[in-house]
């Protein structure tokens, strides 16, 4: 998608662009007339699949796309499953809880990636990462405790639990994309992930009826909030370390909460801000300290 003598800088810019586009989901969703999560998943993911398909056909042509799919790496199908979980769980969570809580739960992917590496790959974790994990768990626990004392707390708590499927899938996805490397075409994973998401909800959501207002906004989300940033993220994740991708993804939390606040009047509760601040402090502190240690070593 890009050619540059500085591929790392280009990858960082691509990931930042992806997070900015991702961040508009909350504020747009709050202006939809229809709030059935499965219906919204169907239309948003459907338009995303069509958007990525159009781009791939324009970029590669039917024969090139068919060749890539026919000889696809198992990592492509694995990545597609992760994308499907992310696309589905995120939209359902938004209809159950606040934008802030959904995005804060999603922000845990860097720490989950580190934890999965420790559990599955036996990668040693430094003390700072264990401390960050403890702080993040404390932050999520605080938000959950505040939900229990909220009038709509049980629904919000369910939404936060659904949202937690996103960082687990995202962390696994970034690792899969990085392992695939730049030589393996992985853009089609976004399209198949969106298609799997549609198939997962079509029967329980049927007849998936929305009005014209919501139809147009969901088309916007599918193309500009899923398809385009998904392609950018795939390109970036094949060139950046999974932890770096996860850290850059934190921008979605900041901007997403800001857009929902300014554009939909959804002011985060004090408990959410405290818990979210603790999580972001843990994430940024862990990555910053690791970066400093790397600089000192070199």
Secondary structure, DSSP 8 states (H G I E B T S, - for coil): ----S-HHHHHHHHHHHHHHHHTTHHHHHTT-S---HHHHHHHHHHHHHHHHHHHHHHHHHHHHHHHHHHT--HHHHHHHHHHHHHHHHHHHHHHHS-HHHHHHHHTTHHHHHHHHHHHHS-----HHHHHHHHHHHHHHHHHHHHHHTSTTHHHHHHHHHHHHHHHHHHHHHHHHHHHH-TTS--THHHHHHHHHHHHHHHHHHTT----HHHHHHHHHIIIIIIIHHHHHHHHHHTTS-HHHHHHHTHHHHHHHHHHHHHHH-----HHHHHHHHHHHHHHHHHHHHHHHHHHHH-
